[in-house]
Amino acid sequence: MDQQRAVIDIGSNTVRLVILGGPARAPVVLFNEKATARLGRGLDETGLLSPKAMDTALTALARFATILRLRGVDEVQTVATAAARDAANGPAFLDAVRALGLSPRLLSGEEEAQASAEGVIAAFPGARGIVADIGGGSLELITIADGACGPGISLPLGTLRLAAMRAAD
């Protein structure tokens, strides 16, 4: 059996664990779970991740760490995006994630756009155009053509932020 590997995505709206098996070119999803933590809610108003959102996220991440340990999954990529990137207490939150035994990597906006583009290219090898990936805290835009990514950008226009802007009107 192929070695299992996992990805944990700490987003502005949800935290997600996906465990994959099979060959790298044709992976099979063995486990997929997400929790809605809404880390990015209220971030524009306070500049901080709320204690409640951090607690919700850390509870889910502790569960994910336990699942990974019980399944014997050693190859784990943990990434964090806009909320952890933009919050003044983002570094402290990521330290709490590390205390769970995970190794989060904070993606820049451009890296987040690149990851979105690579996902589209993997699923649709001949795709050409602009990839738009809207999350809870940001919107990434990046061009793709001929199996390659062009320059990308991240804008603070995620679903949580747009809802807050609309409510402020």
N, C-alpha and C positions, 0 to 999 in steps of 0.2 A: 504494500500500500504506500502511496506517495505521502510524504511528510505534510502534515497540516500546517497552515500558516494563517495569520490573522491580521486584520486591520481594525483599529479603533479610531473612529472619527469623532473628535470633540468639537462639535459645531455650536453655533450661536443658538440654535433651537433644540437640537437633539444630540445625544451621544449614542453612537452605534458601534456594535461589534459584529464583524463578519468573519467567520472561519471558513477557509477554503481548503479544498483538497484537490487531487488530480494534478495534471501537468500545468506548468505556468502559462502555456499558450491556450489552454482550454480548461480553466479552473472550474471546479464544481463547488457551489455554495453548500456547506455542510451545516451551518448555523448562522442565523441572522436575527439580531435583536436590537431594538433601539428603545431609548427612554427619552421622553420629552422633558428637558430640564429648563429650557428657555434662559440659558446663560446670558444672552444678549438683551433680554427684556429690561428696559429702564436704563440701559447703558448710556445712551445719549444724554439723559437727564442727570445722572449721578456720576458718570465716569467710572462706575464700579460694577463688578458682578455682585448680585445680591447674595446675602448669606443663604437664603432659602434655595436659590438656583444652584449655588455651589454645593450645598448639602445634597440636593437631588442628584446632581451630576456625580458627585463623589460616591454616593450610595450605589448608583448604577455601575460606576467604574470599578468599585470594589467587587461587585457581583461578577463583572466581566473578568477581573483578575482571577477570581476563584474558579470560574468556568475554564479559563485557559489553563490554570494549574491542574485541575482535575482531568482535563483532556490531554495533558502533556504537550500543549502547544508552546514551543519555545520561540518560534519566529513570529514576532509581533511588531507591526508598524503602528505606532500611535501618533496621530497628528492632531493638532489644535489649530483652529482658524480664527475668524474675525473677533469674536467676543474676547478670547484670551489675548489676542494681539492688541486690542484697543483699550482694554480695561486697565486702570491704574493698579488694581490688585490681581491682574492676570498672572504675573510672575509668582505670587504667593499661591494662587490656585494651582499652577503647574507644579509647584513644590509639593503640594498636597497630593497631586496625582502621582508624583514620583514616590511618595511615601507608601503608596499602594503597590509598589514594585513595577510600575509601568515606566516607560521612558518616552514621554511626549516630546515631539518635535514641533515647534511653533512655525507654521508656514507663513511666509510673507504673502501678500496679496498676489504677487506675480507667480509665486510657486503654486498657490491655490488655483489660479487660472490655468497654469501648465498642467496640473494634475487633472483638471476637468477636461482639457483638450486631449490628453493622452487616453483618457477613458473613452472619449468619442472615437478617436482614431482606432483604438483596439476593437471597438464594436463595429465600426463602419470604416474599413481601411481606405476607401476611396473618397471619403467625405472631404468637402471643400466649403469654406465659408467662415462664419463667425460662430463660435460656441459661446453661449450665454448660460451661466450657472448662477441661479439665484438661491441664496441660502437665507438663514435668519438674520445675519448681520451684514452681508455684502453681496454684491453682484460682480461676477467675474466675466470679462469679455476677452476673447482671444481668437485670433485667426488660425485656421488650419488649411493646409493644401499639400497634396503629394506626400501624405504621411508624416508631415512635419508641422510643428507649431510655430507661429509667428510671435510677435510681441503681445503681451497680455497686460490687462489692467484690472484692478479691483476697485470698486466704488462702494461707498457706505450706503447701499440701497437695498438691504435685505428685507425680508418680509416683516420682521419685528420692527425694524427701523421705519419702514414705510407706514406701518400701522400707527406708530407713535406720532409720525409727522401728520398723518391724517387726523388723529385725535386732537392734535394741538391746534388745528384750524378752527 
